[in-house]
Amino acid sequence: MNAASPASENGYLLGLDLGGTRLKALAITPGGVELTRETSPSGGDSWQDALRGCVARITARHGKPLAIGAAAPGLAAADGRSIEFMPGRLQGLVGLDWAELLESDTPVPVINDAHAALLGEVWMGAAKSERDVVLLTLGTGVGGAILSDGRLLRGSIGRAGHLGHITLDPAGPPDIANTPGSLEDAVGNHSLAARSHGRYTTTAALVADAALGDAEAEKIWARMIRDLAAAIASLVNVLDPALVLIGGGISEAGERLFSPLARELDRFEWRPGGHRVRIARAQLGDWAGAYGAATRAMCQIQS
């Protein structure tokens, strides 16, 4: 094994984020100094081998981590050692004890990937020092997570934060979670072709045409923003956050999203005493889950 690098002499945390196509591994000190990033394909049945290989390369470079944390899609088990429910993807994930997989002599806390993304943003991203935050990730679908009074909301079975599956239209068709007229179906990329009558398959293309003044693109984009604003206003009434973070691929629209979204929230948001929720773009991008897994690992050694 190679000697540890000077930055890791006092130890480091290893955050792992398993996605459907890519595995991300982050070595970072408890003080937030990033040492190494590694990525590896995670598709197919060989993702466990890819994971072990990634960890082996990092430990060869920096030595044994102080703690390891993992983020993955699905509902985390109550004991935090595995994913308990995730149908149809990443064969072998459900019920897998990550400490056993990685031959770790300490437990490896496992957390839902959207929950991890919010923890990452609170630790090192756009939500530093915040205690009441809602995260919405807008991409193929719509995910999310909630921090309330400094605590991540997990819920009774780990289901809390599935914010894409809230109803905007009770007469609408059911989504994949059987929710009628959901936020996910209203703004997710997966339904854009249907909503645009086959004209668009990506929000980026839609936004580009809207920016050029295409009337139909402008109409579709405005409807998406209105639906998103209505959902955010509803979540504000339920959860009373100080900050709503927007992440995911759709957030890359930048001010073409955030400026009209602010105008719609001027119409919809309840603002007692003039208080208004702050809307911001998430900062950590695809690496938020790895940061969150690392900070969850830090809680493991601090408890």
Secondary structure, DSSP 4 states (H G I P E B T S, - for coil): -PPPPGGGTT--EEEEEE-SSEEEEEEE-TTS-EEEEEEEE--TT-HHHHHHHHHHHHHHHH-S-SEEEEEESSEEPTTSSSEEE-TTSSTT-BT--HHHHTT-SS---EEEHHHHHHHHHHHHSTTTT-SSEEEEEESSSEEEEEEETTEE---SSS-TT-GGGSBS-TTSPB-TTS-BTBHHHHH-GGGHHHHTTTS-S-HHHHHHHHHTT-HHHHHHHHHHHHHHHHHHHHHHHHH--SEEEEESGGGGGTHHHHHHHHHHHHHH---GGG---EEEE-SSGGGHHHHHHHHHHHHHHH-
